Structures are given as C-alpha cells and as structure tokens.
Amino acid sequence: MSKIKNAVGVMLVLAMSLSACAGGNGHSSSASADSGNDPAKLSGKCSILQYEPTTSAQYKGWQKGLNEFKKENPELDVEWATTNFEAFRSNAKVLLSGGSVPDVVLVNTGNADAGQLASQGLIEPVNELVKKNHWDKDITGAVAALAKYDDEGKAGGGDWYGVPSTASYFTFYYNKDLLAEHGITEMPATMKELESVFDKLLADGITPVSSNAGEHAVLQTWWQLVSQNASRKEIDNFILMSDRPDITGGAFAEGTAHLEKWLRKGYLGKQLAGLKADDMERAFLAGKMPFMANGTWSFNRINEEAPFNWGMLKFPDSKLTAGASGHLWAIPTDAKNKACARAWIEKSLSKSVQGEIAKLGGIPVIVDPSTIEDQRMKEMNKTFQTLKTKNQLSYYPDYPVPGLLDYQMAGLQSIASGAQSGKKFLKGMKDFYEGNK
C-alpha cells in the first residue's frame, strides 16, 4: 500500500487545495508544452499537488528541491498544494478530468489507482522522460513494475505512467536496552530463533511486538509472513496478475496460518483493532515492547524520539520482503504546463534532492548508500538497494484491484479479534479478487 496514509479530509479539502493551486483560470497563456523541457524557458503558472505528510523525509527533501526549482526558474509561478491520501484517492478521477487540473500530481501505485488513471487516459505516459534521464537503469525490478501499466491498467508492463522518487520496505525496529534487560544481546538469525525470543519475552511478562489493527500494521505483518516463503511467481501472479494466483493455498495459506499463530500466542498483543499507528509507535518509544513491526516510514520518528539504543532487523529467513517504490509523480493528460511537470520530476530525482531525502532518513530510489553519513540511515538504504537489485520486494497487498484494501483491513481485524478464521478470510479474498479484477 506504499505506506497508506490516514484519511483526514474529504473532497472539499482537496477541492480547496486544488483551487488554491489552480490560481483562478488555472494558467497564464505563456505556460505551455511548447517551451519543451528547457528550464530557462519555463514560465507561467505551474501547480504541484501531493499528499505526503509534511514531517516525512521525502516531503522535506522535496521542499529543498522546490526552493532550488523556483530559483532556477524565476519566470515560473510555482504553486505547491498538499492534500491527504484518502481525499485524493477517492476523488482523483473527478479532479483530474476537471477544468483546472494540477500540472504534476502524486498518485498511488498499483492497478487500483495509477493503473485505473492510466487506462482511463487521465495521466499520460512519460517514456521519453524516463529514457532521456536513464532512470530505467536505476529503477528496476519490483520498483519499476508499479510505474508501468498496460492498456488495461495492469502493472508490470507497458508504458511508464509516472516516476517514483522514494521507496519503503517492512521491517522490525528493536529496543536494544530492553532486550538486554531480558538477557537478549544478539539478534536472531532465523525465524525459529526469533520466535524463541518472543516466547522468552512472553514468559517474562513482556508483549514482544508493538502493533495495531486499527490501521495497517497487522495487514502489513500478514503480507510479510505471506512473503516469507513466497516465490516471485506467486507474488507476481497476485499483484501483477501475470497468471491466476492461488489465494487459498501455497504461501497465502502458510502466511495466514503463521499470522494466526502469532496472534494466538500473543506476540502482537491484545485488542489490536482499537489501536492506531500512533498508539503503536508511542508504546514502542515508551519502552513497553522491545520490537515494533512497521515500515521504514517510521524511521524518522524513532530516530528523533527514541530514548534508548535501537536497531533495525529484517524479517529473518524471508525469501521476499514487503516493500515497493513510493507514490508516483505523474502528469495529468489535461495539464497545461507539461514542460514544468517534466522539469519538476527531474528535480525530484536529482542528486541534490535524492541525497537530501537520504540524509533526512528516507529511502530515495536513486542513491549511493556510501555517501550517507548516519550509520543507521546508511544501513537502511543499503538493505533497500540489495532488495531492489535482487528483485526481492513483494510490493504491498492491496494493489491489484479497487476496494481490496478495505476487504483486507476488515478481514484481518476480524482475525485479530478471533471473529473469523484465516481460511474464511482467504476464501472471501479470492472471491473479491476474482470478482473485481
């Protein structure tokens, strides 16, 4: 889900944001694609719409890029607007087919979002831009797959309909001090060893893992456990629809049973449906639980607020790791200043901006980890680069069809509360998947 954000607004909020960035009738007559992609010729109004949190590394990195972009293009009136993920996701089709669409917009990856917008002609291919900048040499495998869509809006092939500038993956954060108090000084190298650590902690009266089902942590933990023993083909069949997936068997059945085991044993705690992401992070930061299973998007907060010595641990024994490229910078088909849009995308992938994102604790798609000074940030980016190079990212589970996220969230909350079995959840997901693809 490429780090799904909370819904904190409605269509009115987004409409107001777009109105603010559109500037009356949208653009001055001097802004057009005729100016090509030469920054010296960029002029007129240029609107950029995004929904990343203002505290995130990518947002802050983009702000550095935005300041540079404005200085480099003094004749360009750049208007930056921020909305929220759910407001844009729910109303993207209407907003991108209106009279005043943004010139460049952040869109969610996957068939249900970018794929639909591409197949409906609301965003346009950016193949020439990708080829010009040789991004296809650095953005490869699973990271590239969700930027490319065919005529039916299915990911993995066809044209590039956007370019990601960041990425993420799912991992463990751990409290070294708290673990040491319970005699654990070495990190487990296998899943069996990890679960033995969990059992020891439970015996000592400590819930091992801080999690939540009120938002997406249990969902992502489930997908990571599915990815644990999944083949590349099993994942691609489900996410990219390259073939019919076995949703009720194979890695899906193994991973779901594994999650049920973790829930039954109490590894993730109790009453998870009532907990949100902030509750989960607060509990970990307060030293109540020694592990937290969450994405790399939590890095900044942990790095800034943790009062203890901490580290990161990739799920041991995993064939694949939940993770993917971030949201895509895309160009609406009806945008009026496409030259500006192309230039902004180039700026977001520039060495300056990519380096700033890494420096601030994010994961840029194009970076040399050796240039990062902070050791934890360096290791996180090295891990991602390895996962990218070996094509070991398994995406996030809601990408294939519209509405799948809601089904998965409700089903996993039911599993967490004991109201539904894993087998029933998978049977229902298979019916939903096949009925909506």
ABEGO torsion letter per residue (X at the ends): XGGBBBBABBAAAAAAAAAAAAGEAGBBAABBAAAEABAAABBEBBBBBBABBAABAAAAAAAAAAAAAAAABAABBBBBBBBBAAAAAAAAAAAAABABBBABBBBBBEAABAAAAAAAGABBBAAAAAAAAGAAAABBEAAAAAABBBAAGBBGBEBBAEBBABBBBBBBBBBAAAAAAAGBABBBABAAAAAAAAAAAAAAGBBABBBBAABAAAAAAAAAAAAAABBAAAAAAAAAGABBBBAABEAAAAAAAAAAAAAAAGAAEBGAAABBAAAAAAAAAAGABABBBBBAAAAAAAAAABABBBBBBBBBGBABBBEBBBBBBBBBAABABAAAAAAAAAAAABAAAAAAAAAAGBBBABBBAAABABAAAAAAAAAAAAAAAAGABAEBAAAABBGAAAAAAAAAAAAAAGABBAAAAAAAAAAAAAAAX
